[in-house]
Amino acid sequence: MVREQKQTSPVRALPRASVLDTARVIGRVGIPLLQRGVIVRRPSQTRLMERVDADRHAVALLQELRQKYGAGPLRLRMPGRRMVLVLSPDHVQRILDETPEPFHTATREKRAALAHFEPAGVLISSTEDRPERRRFNESALDTDHAIHRGADAMIGAINDEVDRLLADRDVLTWPDYSRHWMRMVRRIVFGEQTADDEQLTDDMLALRSAANWAFLHPTRRRVRERMLAGIDHHLSNPEPGSLAEYAARAPQTPTTFPEHQVPQWLFAFDAASWASWRALALLGSHERQAGDALRSLEGLDLRQPHPLHVMRACVLESLRLWPTTPAILRETTRRVRFEGGPVPEDTALLIYAPLFHRDDENLDAAHRFEPEMWEDERAAMEWPLVPFSAGPAVCPARNLVLHVTSTVISRIFSERRPTLLDDRLDPSEPLPGTLDPFSLRFALTDH
């Protein structure tokens, strides 16, 4: 008698990219990201990436791979590193919602980069240290509120710097904007005493430049110690109304290391300068949206805090079109099963935000300036449009950054009419996949 064979289901495995397709991902996605600078942008390389429209080609490749291999996640044939490419919006939502377990933010690559300037920062903290550091950041940054409880003092710094920026000026350029932006940031974070303390932010820039090289650049320990000591000094002697004061009030333990959390705030504000500058470019080239934005400011005293919903949506659109964090990384802390198959422990997961932000196979307005897309921010994030990431590891400065940036461009727009001095953002054409903010220039005219 023949024994009946037990039927077993075949073990499914994730699709695996060919060597050629992996090389194409490295060439069109990885190298351009590294070339322009992951932590701090290199202006010359950012200009080059715009010239070749690098992000448009990257998105087109990933759309092609999604058609070829399915929803994935797609395993890449990377030497010495297990890595998968996230191609499905449902998978993006799951990975971000299930952070930090089993999808941790402290990937090997992120630890190597951020340790250059914030070795005890929340993004690269262990599972044990992360909760208290996250609580500290959320408390100091007032994460859950659209307007920070210290907004009155911030508005004073914003208005003062915008007044200085616009004084006796008919053309607005990036160097001028950036200089006043960083003065404003130092005043918001540390108070009036640091308005001209360029050493602190120059040290931060030097360390972030080293962080672009991650594993390949030696740690500049002396510079890092000087910067962290300077931050610690300001936190120990906080000015009333500054973020440093709210940091001093935030819950802390001996392992919180507040001076290691603040560099990420400065990092976020730097990226916010690019986002607000690009938002100004969108408004300076799109008459309908500029008119809507200007009407939304009628009757408002901008020397007081306001939600500024329309301007906030314009900044979010700038970040959708040109995300300042195009690569969102996670790492598995254990074996995780997807419907297509399992992902082993210690695997890096790459979410390339432009694929979802500019997915013209699914978004009608993928390449247009449509602030209306953000009328319901929660619905927008469900696609996923994730300029600040999402889930438990969403950027804790999200609301703070959006309020500061929308207030800055509102003040500029209410005082003068900025017009972009080139035709890169022609409303009748699809917007470019890559936009170099450092070469944008505006004519300033009276309303």
Buried (B, 14 or more C-beta within 10 A) or exposed (E): EEEEEEEEEEEEEBBBBEEEBBBBBBEBBBEBBBBBBBBBBBBEBBBBBBEEBBBBBBBBBBBEBBEEBBBBBBBBBBEEEBBBBBBBBEBBBBBBEBBBEBBBBBBBBBBBBBBBBBBBBBBBBEEEBBEBBBBBBBBBBBBEEBBBEBBEBBBBBBBBBBEBBBEEEEEBBBEBBBBBBBBBBBBBBBBBBBBEBBEBBEBBBBBBBBBBBBEEBEBBEEBBEBBBEBBBEBBEEBBEBBBBBBBBEBEBEEEBBBBBBBBBBBBBBBBBBBBBBBBBBBBBBBEEBBEBBBEBBEEEEBEEBBEBBBBBBBBBBBBBBBBBBBBBBBBBBEEBEBEBBBBEEBBBBBBBBBBBBBBBEEBEEBBBBBBEBBEEBEEBBEBBBBBBBBBBBBBBBBBBBBBBBBBBBBBBBBBBBBBBBEEBBEEEEEBBBBBBBBBBBBBBEEE
